[in-house]
Amino acid sequence: MKKIQKRWDDQRTELESKFGKRCKRVECADGFSMSVQAGTANYCTPRSALGPYTEVEVGFPTIDDYLLEPYFDGDSNTEDVTKGVYSYVPVQVVTNVLAKHGGMVSGEVPDGVIPLCAKHREHTNKGEWKT
C-alpha cells in the first residue's frame, strides 16, 4: 500500500510541475463558491506551472457575480454563467469577489491571489485552514 501511495504522490508531483497545482474550490462566508485555477492548461498570465500569477481562470461560480461578467468566456445572454469559465481574470478582481462574499472559509487560490479569509478563519502558509 505504501508503494501505491508513493507512486500516486510522485505522479501528482510530476503533473503539478508540468501543468500547475489544482486548487481546491473556494467557498466564501456567505455560501458563494467558485473554482480559481492557474497553470499551463488554464486561461491565466503567465501561462505556466509556476506563479505568481497576475490573471487567473475562474470557473463555475454558484451565482452570477457582476464583478466577473466582463471575463465570461461565452455569451452571457444565452448561456448559464454558473456553468462556464471566466478567462484571464485579474487577481485583484478575484480578491474583490472574495471580499464581497465575506472572505474564504475553505479552498485554495493560486500564487499571486491574496487568500482573503473570512474573519473567523485563518489560512496557514501550508494551504491549510484553522479556526
RACORBEL-V129582 format. One record per backbone hydrogen bond with DSSP energy under -1.0 kcal/mol. CO is the residue of the C=O (numbers start at 1). NH is the residue of the N-H. Records with the same first field share a line. If there is no record, write none. Layout:
CO: NH, NH
//
This chain:
1: 5
2: 6
3: 7
4: 8
5: 9
6: 10
7: 11
8: 12
9: 13
10: 14
11: 15
12: 16
13: 17
14: 18
15: 19
16: 20
19: 40
24: 108
26: 34
27: 105, 106
28: 31
32: 28
33: 62
34: 26
35: 59
37: 57
39: 42
42: 44
43: 88
45: 54, 55
46: 48
54: 91
55: 45
56: 89
57: 37
58: 86
59: 35
65: 68, 69
68: 71
69: 72
71: 87
72: 74
75: 78, 79
80: 83
84: 60
85: 73
86: 58
89: 56
90: 94
91: 95
92: 96
93: 97
94: 98
95: 99
96: 100
97: 101
98: 103
99: 102
101: 30
103: 29
104: 118
106: 27
110: 113
111: 53
114: 116
116: 104
118: 121
122: 130
124: 127
128: 124
130: 122
//
